[in-house]
Amino acid sequence: MDQISNISKQAFKKSITKKRNTFWQMMKCIAKFQYKPSLLLILTFIGATIYIISPIPFFEQQPFFIRILDDVLILFVVLKVCSHETHRYNRHKAKSRRYCE
């Protein structure tokens, strides 16, 4: 049983590392104007940045965990959109490789 959990942990770490590397490759291509991100990604990043940095507390009178919960929710949405965008970027890379052959 221990061996199975070690294998699943290793597979999980490998999956996370691969997704992280793909994300940074995508960011480099965006910076070099080789890949155009979706409007959803751009708006999500701008909105999340403004929301996190803004000095206006939306839940001022609420308990601490509720005030933190909205930040966690924003982070979850950003990660979900980034995950979708990395899949789109992988399809874009595969398509460009197919046309080069």
N, C-alpha and C positions, 0 to 999 in steps of 0.2 A: 504494500500500500504506500509506503514511503517513497518507493521508486516512482510510482505513478504521479505522486504529488510533485516530486522533483522535476519530472519530465514536463508536467503542465506548467510549472513555474518557469522553466527554461523557455518553453514555447511562448508564454506570455511576455517574458522579457524580450525575446527576439522580435515578437510582433510590435511591441511598443517602440523598440529601437528602430525598426524598419519604418514605422509611421512617422517617427520623429525626424529621421533622415530625409524622408520624402517631403515632409513639411518644409524643412530648411532648403532643400533643392528648389521647391516651388517658390519660396520667398526670394531666393537668388534670381530665379528666372523672372519673377515679377519686377525686381529691382533693375534688371537688365532690359526690361520691356520685351522679353521673349515669350511671355505668357500673360494673357489678359485675364485677371480674376473676375469672378462674377460680381455683379452689382450687390448681391446679397452679402458677400464677404466684406466688401468695402463699407457698406452701410453698417454692418454688424460691428466691425472694428471701430469705426468712428463713433457710433452710438455707445458702445461699451466703454470706450475711453472717456468720452464726455461724462457718462454716468458715474464711472468710478472716481474720476478726478473732481467732479463738481462738488463744491462746498455745501450745497443745499441738501440737508438730510430729508428724505422723503418719509421716513418712519421715525421721527424724533421721539415721540411719546411711547413707542413700543419697547418691549423688553429687548435686551441685547441680542439674543439669538435670532430674533425676527429681523433686526437691522442687518445682521450678518447674512441671513438667509437670502436676502435679495441680491447681495453681491455674489453669493455662491450660485444663484440661479443665472445671473448674467454670465459668469464664468462657464457654466454648463452650456449655455446657448452658444457662446463663442467657440467652445471646443467642438460642439456638434456641427456647427457651420464649417469649421476648419476641417473636420473629418470628411464632410461631404465634398469640400473643395479639393482635398488631396486625392480623393477618388476620381474627381473630374480631371485633375492634373495628370494622374496615371493614364487615364483614357487618352488624353491629349498627347502624352509622350508615346504611347503605343501607336496611335494613329500617325504621328510624324515619323516614327521608325518604319512603319509599313509603306509610307510614300517614298521614303529614301531608298528602299530596296529595289 
